[in-house]
Amino acid sequence: MPSSTQPLPPRASIEHMVRRAVYSRLNLPLPRSAQGPSPLVVNVSARHCHLTQEAVEALFGPGHQLTPHKWLYQEGQYAAAETVTLIGPRSRVISNLRILGPCRTLNQVELAFTDARALGFDIPVRLSGDIAGTPGCMLMGPKGFFRMDEGVIRAAIHVHMSPADAEYYGVKHKDYMRLKVHGPCATTFDQMLVRVDPSFKLEVHVDTDEGNACGLGPDTLCELIK
């Protein structure tokens, strides 16, 4: 019998369907987190950078194209095989800084505060793409250097969602929500930006400091609150 070539749904989608089936079989009311059209995924976004094609070629050579290493939860987004060295104030460095693809129209480095302090940076919390007046840095690749005059930030916590998810939660693009994280280190994040686009899957991005502070794990119960 020929094997199917259809890709499996993402694990979060499978867990969402199983959870609904279990609650239905047990005749229990669905918790709100399981009622929506999409599973809620909360992922820790470790330090990384987004680069223009110009920057990629300066670092890796003329004509170089990023190579997908691991596909991310959002459609078309990936962690590239390529990494760079970030040179910060007083020549302190981070090696193997991962590039996320595909290439963008601006250069941006996203660090947690712990990373920034270790490097000697004083960085602001900004929405992705809002880099005016932020610190710059030097990036080093196998074929050269690329100077960023600005673009080093701590990314503000945010949630990606589709229009159907936005309708379910009663929010719109650029509104703010709260994220309640349950568990031994229960925490509520009060200022979480909503980003709505038809291509988005329901996913919250926190950085490593935020994830560690609330003990976030694969099985941690999280809720979106308007």
SVG drawing of the C-alpha trace seen along z (x, -y; Angstrom):
<svg xmlns="http://www.w3.org/2000/svg" viewBox="-21 -58 58 60">
<polyline fill="none" stroke="black" stroke-width="0.4" points="0.0,0.0 1.6,-3.4 2.4,-5.7 0.6,-9.0 2.6,-12.1 0.3,-14.5 2.2,-16.3 0.9,-15.8 -0.8,-18.8 1.4,-20.7 1.6,-19.1 -0.3,-22.0 -3.2,-21.4 -3.3,-17.7 -3.2,-18.4 -6.0,-20.9 -8.2,-18.3 -7.4,-15.6 -8.2,-18.0 -11.6,-18.8 -12.4,-15.1 -11.4,-14.2 -13.6,-16.9 -16.4,-15.9 -16.1,-12.2 -16.1,-13.1 -19.0,-15.5 -17.0,-18.3 -17.3,-22.0 -14.4,-23.1 -12.1,-25.6 -12.0,-28.8 -8.4,-28.1 -9.8,-25.0 -13.0,-26.6 -11.3,-28.9 -10.8,-28.1 -7.1,-27.6 -4.7,-26.1 -2.8,-28.6 0.9,-28.2 3.4,-30.1 6.9,-29.9 10.2,-31.2 12.0,-33.2 15.7,-33.0 18.2,-35.8 18.3,-36.0 18.6,-38.5 16.7,-39.4 18.9,-40.6 18.5,-42.1 19.9,-40.4 22.6,-43.1 23.7,-42.2 23.7,-38.5 25.9,-39.0 28.3,-41.2 28.6,-38.5 28.5,-35.3 29.6,-36.4 28.0,-37.8 24.8,-36.0 24.5,-33.9 21.0,-32.8 19.9,-31.7 19.5,-28.0 16.4,-26.8 17.6,-24.7 14.4,-24.4 10.9,-25.6 9.1,-27.7 5.5,-27.7 4.5,-30.6 4.1,-29.8 7.2,-30.4 9.4,-31.4 12.6,-29.5 15.7,-29.4 18.6,-29.5 21.6,-27.2 23.7,-30.4 24.8,-32.1 26.9,-35.3 29.0,-36.7 27.7,-39.8 30.3,-42.3 28.9,-44.6 30.2,-47.5 33.7,-47.0 34.3,-44.2 32.2,-41.7 30.7,-39.1 27.9,-36.5 28.9,-33.7 26.5,-31.7 23.7,-34.2 21.0,-32.6 19.6,-34.3 15.8,-33.9 14.6,-33.9 13.5,-34.8 15.4,-38.1 13.6,-41.3 13.8,-45.0 15.7,-46.0 18.3,-44.6 17.3,-43.9 18.9,-42.0 16.6,-40.8 18.1,-40.1 16.8,-39.5 17.9,-42.0 20.3,-39.3 22.0,-39.1 22.2,-42.8 23.7,-43.4 26.3,-40.8 27.3,-42.5 27.2,-46.0 24.2,-47.2 21.4,-49.5 18.5,-48.4 14.9,-49.5 11.8,-47.4 10.4,-47.9 7.9,-46.4 9.6,-44.5 10.5,-47.0 10.5,-50.0 14.3,-50.5 14.8,-54.3 17.2,-55.6 18.2,-52.1 21.8,-51.0 23.8,-49.5 26.4,-46.7 28.9,-45.0 28.1,-41.5 30.9,-39.2 30.4,-36.3 32.8,-33.9 33.2,-36.3 33.1,-39.8 31.7,-42.3 28.4,-44.3 27.9,-47.4 24.4,-48.1 24.0,-51.7 20.8,-50.8 18.5,-47.9 19.4,-46.1 16.2,-45.8 14.4,-43.7 11.2,-42.7 8.0,-43.5 5.9,-40.4 3.3,-39.9 0.7,-37.4 0.2,-36.5 -3.4,-35.7 -5.7,-35.2 -8.8,-37.4 -10.9,-34.4 -8.9,-34.3 -9.2,-38.1 -12.9,-37.9 -13.1,-35.1 -11.1,-37.0 -12.8,-40.3 -9.6,-42.2 -8.1,-43.9 -4.7,-44.6 -2.5,-46.5 -4.8,-46.1 -3.3,-44.8 -4.2,-41.7 -3.0,-39.9 -1.3,-36.5 -1.9,-34.5 0.7,-31.8 -0.3,-29.2 1.9,-27.0 4.3,-27.3 5.7,-30.6 2.3,-31.9 2.6,-35.2 0.4,-37.6 1.9,-39.7 -0.4,-42.8 0.9,-44.5 0.9,-42.0 0.6,-43.5 -1.9,-41.8 -0.7,-41.3 -3.4,-40.2 -2.9,-38.8 -4.6,-36.2 -1.4,-34.2 -0.8,-34.1 -1.3,-31.1 -2.2,-31.7 1.2,-32.1 2.6,-34.1 6.3,-35.0 8.2,-35.7 11.9,-36.0 14.2,-33.8 14.1,-36.1 10.3,-36.1 10.0,-32.3 12.5,-31.6 10.8,-34.0 7.4,-32.1 8.9,-28.6 7.3,-28.2 7.4,-24.6 5.7,-22.6 2.8,-21.6 2.3,-25.0 -1.3,-26.1 -1.6,-29.6 -4.6,-31.8 -5.3,-34.9 -7.4,-37.5 -8.8,-40.6"/>
</svg>
